[in-house]
Every structure is written in C-alpha cells, then in structure tokens.
Amino acid sequence: MTAHRPFNFSAGPATLPEPVLRQVAAEMLDWGGSGMSVMEMSHRGKEFISIAEAAERDLRELLSVPPHFRVLFMQGGGLGENAIVPMNLSRGGKVDVVVTGSWSRKSAAEARRYADVHVAAEGNGREIPRDWRLRDDAAYVHVCTNETIDGVEFHDLPLVDNGVPLVIDCSSHMLSRPIDWSRVGLAFGGAQKNIGPAGLTLVFVREDLLGHAMSICPSAFNYETVAAAQSMYNTPPTFAIYVAGLVFQWAKAFEYAGKQGLAAIEQRNIDKAALLYQALDGASLYENRVQANCRSRMNVPFYLKDERLNDAFLTEAKAAGLLQLKGHKTVGGMRASIYNAMPLEGVQALVAFLKDFEARHG
Ligand SMILES: *Cc1c(COP(=O)(O)O)cnc(C)c1O
C-alpha cells in the first residue's frame, strides 16, 4: 500500500470515498464497455438511463423514501432551491421560517422575494430556538436541519402539527442519518457535501405538493414538469449523477460495527463526532460553543482561545496532512467537516494533532 491521501475537512465541495474516486478514474475513458466516458453520453441513451435509474433506486433504498415522494435530480444548488421552493410551494402566500443560523437566514431573505415571510423563531447560531410562532395558514415551514456554518443540527426532525408541510434544507447532512418522512413535505440538498460533485441538487417532494407553481417559475425549475419528465426535462448534470450513484452503491455496501448501509454510516458518524467533541471539550486551548443537544455530527466549528495562533494552527495542520480546517469567513475560527466519507482514522489524526499542537503552543 502507498501512503494515504491527506485527510480533507472541507465543508464543501468535500471529500469523497476513495474507492468511488478510483472507480471513476478507471471508468473515465470507457464506461461499461460502451466506448464512451459518462460525460460523453446522451442523457436519453440506454447507458445513462440505466445509471440514473440505479442511482434513484439505491437512494430510495438507502433513505427508505416512501412511494408517494418523488425524487428529482436538479441543478441550482441549495441557494437555487431557496427560490425554487417558494416559487413551487408558496403560491405567493405565507411562508414561515425558523432561523437557526446562517443558511436558514439566507433562505428567509430569498423567500421574501416571492412570499410573505414570517420568522417563526430565531436562534443565536448556538442552539435551536424554542417557542415557534407558526401560522396555521402558511404554505410551508422552512427549517435548515444542519447549519453547516454554525454547526447546529436537529437530531430529531421537528413535529409541525398544524398540518403545514415542513420543508427541510438538509444539504450538509443528507445521507448521514435516516429521515423521518412522516414529518416532511419536501427535502432538498446540494450534492457537494455528502453525495458527490457540485452541480447536482437532490429534491424529495411529496406528490400532493406538486402542481402549484407560480406562473413566474421557470419550466426547468417547476417540480411538476421535472417530475413528469423523470428529471430529464432538460439535460441533468449527468456526470454528477453518475458519481452520486457510485457513492450510493458504496454507502449500501458500507460496513461498520456489525451494521451495514445507512445504519453503519450513521454509527460511524456518531463515533467520529463523539471523539472530536470530547477532544475539544477536554482541551483548554479549544472551544466549541454549540449547545450539546444540537451539536452537528457533520460540521464541527471550534475556536482557538488565543486567536493569534490561528495561522500557525492551519500551517501545521496542513503539514500534518490535515486540509481545509479554516472556519467560514463570517464566523472565523476553525471548522472540521467530517462527512460520511471521512474515515475514523481522519478524525483520530485530527484529535492527535489537536493534542500535539496544544502541548507545543498551549
Ligand atoms: C452548502 C449549503 C447551501 C448552499 O448550497 P449551494 O449549492 O452553494 O447553493 C445551502 N444550504 C446549506 C445547509 C448548505 O450547507
């Protein structure tokens, strides 16, 4: 065996499973004896149709998606969906948003262009706010279930019991844990955190929410149109769908702690996060400021108590083979994103580095 690649803690686009990257490399010039790269195939040809169908089948199986949900492979990213969701679901009426951090705040601002937006509760980026003031006549309630920048995660989906559909932006923890579909009307996420390359956006939408798009909604972003065309109304991001499909196959076969598939992935995520938070809490040089009951398993922001050490920390981490640990520019500090594809060994290496750095500089 050669030495392993550096461990990459980027928040997104993010690290992918190495076996997937190797398979993509091996199939780059000739997919399945077709004589074509996947990038060169018609999206309507039998080769690509088989790739897309397998990807949807495997994704549905992994997340136990019920039959009355449609799975859409779209483009536009998470921020695109901030406009596409209200154009499809709000009917120009009322939208409630629970602000838990940076991404949900952006979602509220964008939805204001299309709907009457009410912030039902607002947190400080370190906890999930209580006492939501929801409106019974809202078209939907928007929640970001994992705030990538703040590191705040819902460990259980909220129960919205006034009959209003719940929309979740799950970009940065999709496929890291199961989704309770009984509580969700629509879920969306960009692929580049946990699923595959940037350019692919996944949307899961309950069938009864289709067919209400505002007339200004572009056809290519009308969920009903996209669903009717099996996500082939216009050319979908074919290469990204192919890579995502390989990630789904990898996830289905993944084994850890006597478990397989999504259960194994979730267990490893629990163990990785516990290891890292324990190290941060046990150290005197570092600090994570998120309340324990909503700390993200995927994105772990932390601060050095002496911020003058930030540059040295990043330089020495990189030299130790630990990449992209710099925090988001709006909040500063550090952030370790430990998505599905991050091995336990990567977190162990980071923890060892944290201890070593503190011993030398603390
Ligand atoms: C990354 C991210 C987005 C933005 O995705 P783009 O693909 O850059 O538009 C939106 N929401 C959340 C929670 C994210 O993590």
The ligand as an SDF file (V2000), in Angstrom:
LIG
                    3D

 15 15  0  0  0  0  0  0  0  0999 V2000
  -23.8270   24.4400    1.1320 C   0  0  0  0  0  0  0  0  0  0  0  0
  -25.2080   24.7600    1.5880 C   0  0  0  0  0  0  0  0  0  0  0  0
  -26.0930   25.5070    0.8020 C   0  0  0  0  0  0  0  0  0  0  0  0
  -25.6910   26.1830   -0.4880 C   0  0  0  0  0  0  0  0  0  0  0  0
  -25.5340   25.3250   -1.4920 O   0  0  0  0  0  0  0  0  0  0  0  0
  -25.1000   25.8500   -2.9500 P   0  0  0  0  0  0  0  0  0  0  0  0
  -25.0490   24.5640   -3.6810 O   0  0  0  0  0  0  0  0  0  0  0  0
  -23.7890   26.5390   -2.8090 O   0  0  0  0  0  0  0  0  0  0  0  0
  -26.1550   26.7580   -3.4390 O   0  0  0  0  0  0  0  0  0  0  0  0
  -27.3680   25.7110    1.2820 C   0  0  0  0  0  0  0  0  0  0  0  0
  -27.7590   25.2190    2.4690 N   0  0  0  0  0  0  0  0  0  0  0  0
  -26.9230   24.5120    3.2580 C   0  0  0  0  0  0  0  0  0  0  0  0
  -27.4060   23.9920    4.5620 C   0  0  0  0  0  0  0  0  0  0  0  0
  -25.6240   24.2640    2.8400 C   0  0  0  0  0  0  0  0  0  0  0  0
  -24.7880   23.5570    3.6170 O   0  0  0  0  0  0  0  0  0  0  0  0
  1  2  1  0
  2  3  1  0
  2 14  2  0
  3  4  1  0
  3 10  2  0
  4  5  1  0
  5  6  1  0
  6  7  2  0
  6  8  1  0
  6  9  1  0
 10 11  1  0
 11 12  2  0
 12 13  1  0
 12 14  1  0
 14 15  1  0
M  END
$$$$
